[in-house]
Amino acid sequence: MTASPLTKEAARICTLRAYQILDTAPEAAFDDLARLAAQICETPIAMVSLKDEKRYWFKARVGLEVTQVSRKLAFCEYVQPNPDTVLIVPDALADPRFATNPLVISPPHIRFYAGTPLIAPTGQMLGTLCVMDRAPRTLTSEQREALGILGRQVEAQLELRRIQYAQEALQSAYENLAVSNERLQMLATTDGLTGLKNHRAFQEQFQIEYERAVRYHVPLSLLLLDVDNFKQYNDAYGHLVGDEILKTIASLLQQTARHTDYVARYGGEEFVVILTDTDYEGALVVGERFRKRVEQHAWDTRVVTGSIGLSTRTPQTADREQMVAEADAALYTSKQAGRNQVKHYQQLKDPRD
């Protein structure tokens, strides 16, 4: 079953629009080919003409002011989509197809026309390369051949332009996809309330840092902070105030953290900080710095404090889950000892430390 003429025309228009060339600014490559056609064919007028639904639009033109013409009036409408043919109209007034054409009997008074089709690789006709004169005449065999050669050059330029546009569109699509993926990654790894990295992101980063510490024998510590009496704040001032407290603490932790620290929301009112290249003594110093920063903040309602538990990897540490468990045990001890304190797991084993 063959496609209807309407279907064929719709497909042709779709092919033409894929070149993204209609109504674009002049381009030297097409202007040069139009001028060359006029010079070789010794005509005052030449055009690279593209055929859309209702008109022929001139991508390049020589000797003509108008930029388009209706398909009903265009000589180009009679050019056949055969790459080996050139339509020649020696005298339009003597040709019944054009004798009453307004372009012939009134300005610009076209009497001679020659056009070669511009064919897409799909076989569909995109338009024409044509030359015109205001006096009757014809082309020599050499000029006719040259017009066909120039037409193929126009086709090549069109194809180069389409490929370039497709590459640019593909590059743009890749860039948009990268931005979207980055956005999705950020949404997947960011805590919606505080803007810190979430628990999932923490676990992934902690795995990386733990493996690095084992491989290169560098110190690694972990800090857990729990907001003291957080339920009381929520009950007394409401959840909105509670949310503001969590956001403020997240900001304070980020401000206090060193550039090598990795701050995340562990869950609920708990926060976690990966302390890279930090040993036992260093972890205690950093932990105390975090504790003071929270306590000394100018809170709107009443003083907010946090209890902190620390752990440091040792040669005896089995895995990162053990470090989390040790930091959690130290945090529990801080809260049991009266809150707003910093405890290290090693102190639980040796109270003199």
Buried (B, 14 or more C-beta within 10 A) or exposed (E): EEEEEEEEBEEBBEBBEBBBBEEEEEBEBBBEBBBBBBEBBEBBBBBBBBBBEEBBBBBBBBBBEEEBBEBEBBBBBBBEBEBEBBBBBBBBBEBEEBEEBEBBEEEBEBBBBBBBBBBBEEEBBBBBBBBBBBEEBEBEEEBBEBBBEBBBBBBEBBEEBBEEBEEEEEEEEEEEEEEEEEEEEEEEBBBEEBEBBBBEBBBEBBEEBBEEBBEEEBBBBBBBBBBBBBEEBBEEBEEEEBEBBBBBBBBBBBEBBEEEBBBBBBEEBBBBBBBBBBBBEBBBEBBEEBBBBBBEBEBEEEEBBBBBBBBBBBEEBEEBEBBBEBBBBBBBBBBEEEBBBBBBBBBBEEEEE
